[in-house]
Amino acid sequence: MSNVPLLQVKNLHTSFITDAGEVKAVNGISYNLDRGKVLGIVGESGSGKSVSAYSVMRILTDTGRVTQGEVLFNGEDILKYTPQQMQSFRGSRISMIFQDPMTCLNPVFTVGSQLREAIRIHTDRTKEQINARALEMLQLVGVNEPEKRLRQYPHELSGGMRQRVMIAMALACEPDILIADEPTTALDVTIQAQILELMQNLQKKMGMAIIMITHDLGVIADICDEIIVMYAGKVCERGTADEIFYNPRHEYTKGLIRSIPRVTEKHEKLVPIAGSPVDLLNLPKGCAFASRCECAMKICLTEQPEETWVNDSHIAACWNNVKRMYEESKGGEAR
């Protein structure tokens, strides 16, 4: 098997042209995704995590465009694909689950017609095979009474059921990569756990790679092999789940972890991240998080931090991290 990662995103920049100016939503992110792995992308609203996924899928709005970078699938740059090539590529090789299934499913068509259409467009199955596959997919994702559900409309299903239908549509053509954009946001806690468990089981069964996008670190703690933390369109930290949770090296990551409620501390107050997200129309010269950071230094206001390797699998772009590593090295010399 080739050692080339299944997906390589290299120095990706995405902007939106508005009346007020150019909104730089993604500012040079890079990452690799290997076959059968789960990658988590975490950040506040406006951090660029969803836009980065839309850029990979090439489903940006008319005002959005990728201004720089490469997106390599098996070593081939899909940003150079024609619209016809991308239409064939989406669904068959890479699929996406969107945040709100109610707005993604067409309310005037039955669940069955929409599921069958997804299969018909991306495969050469016969009508009978398409019907059988649609039924099989609903059974696979745990939908009860699948024959009945195929005849129903989206509004007749619960939120959790609609999300299962969206997962079935995304996986119907057995893609190599599944992008899940906030797949549990509109669901209650119990259904959230069921959907995440379902995705874990399907990932292991089908061997696909998953990109899980969320604003909640707690949601992806147990399912991701690697986590990327994004802020202002940049990667501020990347590492394994254990490294991100137990050895965070960026102040923004630490803030996200502090804001996670803990069941064991019932009377403990949540510690929110102070301030507001940076204006993407007018990005600062230095670190985008500096104005909200309690540990900001002078250099943070004037120079952007470069990504620094903490170890072979953990990087962070934070001047405090550079300072800490320098102090540790000097301490080692003193000893």
Phi, psi and omega in degrees: 000142181296145177275357179291129177303150179300316179228132176233120175254122186238116173048050185281127175237131177227133181231157173239130180268118181237172177297331181277345180139195182270119177267112182270091188281326178232128190233063172089048179271148179219140174194163175242149175230119180270161180299134176075008181258161178242122179249128177258136174241118188239147176169166177293170171299133181090003181281346178101004184293315180289320180298324178297322178290318177298326178294319177297318180282346184057054178233035178289158175291172182300332182275351183261148177204148173278118185265343184195152173111179180225149171232105186258124174250115187053037177085359182250130185284109183281350176291344179265359179293149172285163177305324180292320178295320180292324179297322178287325182292315179293135180095313182274323181248331180215132181230165184221139171254125184268170188299310187243104183297334182294326179273345180268331177275138181285121186290344184262000177240149179290160177302319182297317181295323180287322178291318179294324179297318180299321179288318183296320184293324189254001177225172178250030180290154175283171181301318180293320179293323179295316179298318180294320180293320178300316178295318180299320182292321178295323176293321182297322182269009172081028177278125179283152182047059186300326179298319179292318182297326180299333182267353184268163177263157184308322183290347179274356182252156176285169180299316178296323179293319178297322179294324176295322177296318178298320178295319179299317179296319182292328185261359186301328182257015176053062181290160177282330183229135173243124175258121180249108183265102181048056188291348184240009186301317187270011186249155177284170190300318181296315180290326175306311182298321179295316181294317179296319178295321178299314181295322176299313181296317180294323180297317180291322182289321185262347177071020182275164173266149182231137168250113182258117181255129182201162173261358187245107178300327181297330183294324189253009186304321188260356188245347187262138173281327180217148180233135174248130176255122183248146174210130179054040175080006181239158172276116178263338176202146178213135179182183176290165180302318179297319181293319181292319185278323188253349178215054181295139183239011174235140184296330178292317177300317179299321178295319178297319181292320179295335183273000178278123178292141180246129183296326184287343181244078187295328185257007180280133179283143175289146179250099182286161174278122184293157175081189182237156177304152183292152177282114183288348174282333183224075181291140180290164179292320184267212179294130183295337183268356188303320183292344181250001188264128179287342183252017183297141176247174181300319182295333180296332183277342187242337183227137178283133180288142176270158178292128181242134180280120174280317171207194186295342183234008187226123177232155176212142178251082185210130179295329177295327177293318177298317179299315181298316181294324178294316180296321179294321179292321179291323177296322178296322179294321181296324179287000000 
